């Protein structure tokens, strides 16, 4: 059995960093060509979440390349190298679904199909892409993020948090408020914020972030090194978020009313089922997206496979071998009808 390929480094020569113009916006993206061939088996498009970038897929991109796939991983709207429009409407899931579809049409042709994957906010987006652009997608997977159907009534997140129904989404109220980008402006501020989100603690176990409250500003100066990111990787994230700023990434948390209005036609049709083959990978120790949130989601799918990995929200980098094996098995069995392979 061959050893898995090593993860990407910030300046890895195995991939290209490119930009593309679609729908009046610029998107930066990583392009990974298949290893050992000029003809890719298929194209995998990977959508990151917050606070992350396309570099968050550093374990998956070379793995897919080694299997003969082409990989496209954009820096999403508002992130470094990609446009950051002033209007919130551009940040809606429908608008960004249309952006991703336009990227695929421009790079791959109008009749192409892709394998689509997402994590965190990227997971929310890929489920919506499967509703808005089903013909684009051969199969879709989400790591950590369960599916939530379009709703016929607006959701009052504050009421849900304060009533105790969604206490673990209190952080979203803070991230949407504007307080975070107002207070975290220097590279050192951003470094401490990223460290705590990527599981750093203080000398006595202090945490700088909680899913109930968000960023705990008084605790940030105590944060040590992230146990998840190498110093080189942390430097890359600090560079990206210093260059791009936090306003754009946090705009994703400010579009709930816009998304509701745009999705009313879907909700009014009745139950919305994802028609394409789908995979959900649950992280068993994800505080923001606990397993309880995925209960019953199978009723919204024609063909759903559910797997789990024993790790936190950062499953792709904390359990990369398990995640990659799940992705490989699902793609080869569900999308190509091959027997389950042995790694």
Steps between C-alpha positions, in 0.01 A plus 500: 500500500642836396536775759245781457633817338629769729284802575537823305735769624415870449721527188460141383614447139247220448221754456447831322347812653282676246213750471184511292238766425135392525178697540693823560719352776854368528556162662842372604532122488738210532524275195639151547561293187471120517819316577658310213242578231375785284144363505332532839265227613265774619511845660454550874398848616564573869333783696652616830338655806597749774760586613669311221606530137554262211818400687271323749479214248878447514466129582225431248632683191817289452305187592248560223783588262667167578176321406489669159257784574529867415427724799366856510489665844390867499561759765138587554333839481646752743823307554856591401551535126126481429258789465328642808187685380341766718149357461390206713286356221817380325573284805173308491514124445308538173735767367811306595350179357465687172862617532631146546290377207644783287856408605439140395343600169791733421776257594341170397230577244122549523399132501752375755428317825709519815548327830428771758612514861478749783585556865343735757339787301618319190283209608192723518585634156548163329161376621344809343696454179346153480155663511565797272730326246435125520607437139848629581565242770592134463516461877520726805659461842508710814745463785353597839209707364160327500226584251229746602205534261366834377247628751156650429539737798784735593733377772568724799846378601514718810174355629624145433826567684344679797225240537759225533404323178827592323736620776802377304432757228534801728837569341323576172319794657833650602670432167214672317503804729808679366679484835760248390639685199493824698715358779730265307695712255873433543691191388558411866124532576422273207770251603353467849147469364600230252698316767204476735259393226754238394490358856777690679460557874661714768749384764219393735276356232326828418305511174480801274185391319179328599211392281258653752658849510750529215836673540602554862710811446644516855641149460668549160833633639541174692478273198788266425582324175235314305538122536349460153704742288875494447678836537528519121128432459407757764716757321312425177161550664610821673630632168174413321267648762716809549500562124131429449361621831216352704203700373447295185524158665265615776244624248402135456338525845293806402283363221233295678209724398630523143539123476149450637346724235696338218410149614127561545425359151678179598322477835161578345531195275494276805771256614827563313698183435862491389488278194871434437706239690602662828741437787496654847805454726418580862778605739401345832659776712383802299373753756348735241335230287416216742357169386153599625473750214513223240215295650247415231686665215485180292136572413620790284713282269449251222837336570684594822802328651589601856837437663671635811851570621604534863638853497410867531372756250836498315448145377682543167830580672460311829385172346617532138566132433154398624328782313688428177423129522128575545502736202683251279271210589184706447609644167609166361199305623220755462613710203682238293344176624834344583555245773620645830874542462772408744733784594 
